[in-house]
């Protein structure tokens, strides 16, 4: 993202085929995903990170 909270990297394998399709954020696997579920998870994490930043909490 333009604010640096998220970076997108493509990976051939995350080692969690049973959860496919899957994404990994900060070492945690999320899946199985739909486009809507992926957007929801990203929004929730983004909101939490913004809140931490406002409160001066380091991740």
N, C-alpha and C positions, 0 to 999 in steps of 0.2 A: 504494500500500500504506500501511498505517497508520504505518509507520516512515519513509515518504518516499523509499524506494529507487526505487519505481516510481510513475509517474503514467500514467494511461490517457487518451488523447485519440483521438477519432474523426477520421478523415481521409477525404475523398472520393477522393483519389488520392495515391499515394506514388511514382508514376512507374515502377513495376516490375510491369507487368501480366504479364510472362512468369513471374514468381515467385508469382503469386496462388494462393491467399490468402497475404498477406504481413503482417508486422509489422515495425516499425522501432524499434530500441533504440539510443540514443546514435549515431544517424546510420547505423547498419548495418541493412540489410534482411535479414530471415530469411524464407525461403519456398522452395518451397510448403509450407504448414503444414497439419497436422491438429490437432485440439484437443490430443491427447497430445503431439505434437511441440512445440507452443507452450508447454505446461506444463513440458516438459523443459527447454527453452531458458531460460525464466524462472527455474526452480529453479537451473540452473547459474549464471546471472548473479547471482542473489540470493546464492548460496553464496559466490561470488567477492567480491561487495561486502561481505558480512559479514566475510569473512576479511581484506580490506583494512582495514576499520574496526577490527578487533581488533588488527591490526599497526600501525595508525596511518598507513597509506598513503592518500594522497589520490588520488581517481580522476582 
